[in-house]
């Protein structure tokens, strides 16, 4: 998994590319990105499967903040991102949310 950030000079926005490695996605046919930026809607932000088998999506996020997120596999499994900037306690389940800092 990885995060790639590209800050725009013209406005306070960062283009963040979220990527899930094909090995971590396992046999999932679909992978979604859920977080504070989409109200934690599990299917609102689908990730596109790349030719190499990885899944990725790019979002424009406001700078000067941080966002909690996790990956949701189509089979109902949640994944945290080991490449996140940090993690934060989640009141749901026995896991931490991933955090991207902008």
C-alpha positions in Angstrom: 0.0 0.0 0.0 1.1 3.5 -0.5 0.1 7.2 -0.4 1.3 9.6 -3.0 0.7 13.4 -2.4 0.9 16.1 -5.0 0.3 19.6 -3.6 -1.3 22.2 -6.0 0.3 25.6 -6.1 -2.9 27.3 -7.4 -5.2 26.3 -4.5 -5.1 24.7 -1.0 -5.7 21.2 -2.3 -3.6 18.1 -2.4 -4.1 15.3 -4.9 -3.7 12.1 -2.9 -3.3 8.8 -4.6 -4.3 5.8 -2.4 -3.0 2.4 -3.6 -3.7 -1.1 -2.3 -1.2 -3.7 -3.3 -2.7 -6.7 -5.1 -1.2 -9.1 -2.5 -3.1 -7.3 0.3 -6.3 -7.1 -1.7 -6.1 -10.9 -2.0 -8.9 -12.2 -4.2 -11.2 -9.2 -3.8 -12.9 -8.3 -7.0 -13.6 -4.8 -5.7 -11.8 -2.4 -3.3 -13.3 0.8 -1.9 -11.8 3.8 0.0 -13.9 4.9 3.0 -13.1 7.7 5.4 -14.0 11.1 6.8 -13.9 12.7 3.3 -16.9 10.6 2.1 -18.9 10.0 5.4 -17.4 6.5 5.7 -19.7 5.3 2.9 -18.3 1.9 2.1 -19.0 2.0 -1.6 -18.9 5.7 -2.4 -15.3 5.7 -3.6 -14.4 2.7 -5.7 -10.8 2.0 -6.4 -9.7 1.2 -10.0 -7.9 -2.1 -10.6 -4.6 -1.4 -12.4 -3.0 -3.6 -15.0 -0.5 -4.9 -12.4 -3.3 -6.0 -10.1 -3.1 -3.1 -7.6 -6.1 -0.9 -6.8 -5.8 2.9 -6.7 -7.9 6.1 -6.6 -6.9 9.8 -6.5 -8.8 12.3 -4.4 -8.5 16.1 -4.2 -8.3 16.8 -0.4 -8.1 20.2 1.4 -4.7 20.9 2.9 -4.1 21.9 6.5 -6.0 18.9 7.9 -5.8 15.3 8.4 -8.3 12.6 7.4 -9.0 9.2 8.8 -9.7 6.3 6.4 -9.6 2.6 5.8 -9.9 0.3 2.8 -13.1 -1.8 2.4 -12.8 -5.0 0.3 -15.9 -6.1 -1.6 -16.0 -9.3 0.5 -16.8 -7.2 3.7 -13.2 -7.1 5.1 -11.6 -3.9 6.3 -7.9 -3.1 5.8 -5.8 -0.5 7.5 -3.0 1.2 5.6 0.5 0.5 6.9 1.8 3.3 4.6 -0.4 5.9 6.4 1.1 8.9 8.0 -0.1 7.7 11.4 -3.0 5.8 13.0 -5.9 6.8 15.2 -8.1 4.9 17.6 -11.3 3.7 16.1 -14.3 3.3 18.4 -15.6 0.6 16.1 -14.0 -2.9 16.3 -10.6 -3.8 17.4 -8.6 -1.8 15.0 -7.1 1.7 14.3 -8.0 3.9 11.5 -5.3 5.1 9.1 -4.6 8.8 8.9 -3.3 11.0 6.0 -1.9 14.4 7.1 -2.0 17.2 4.6 
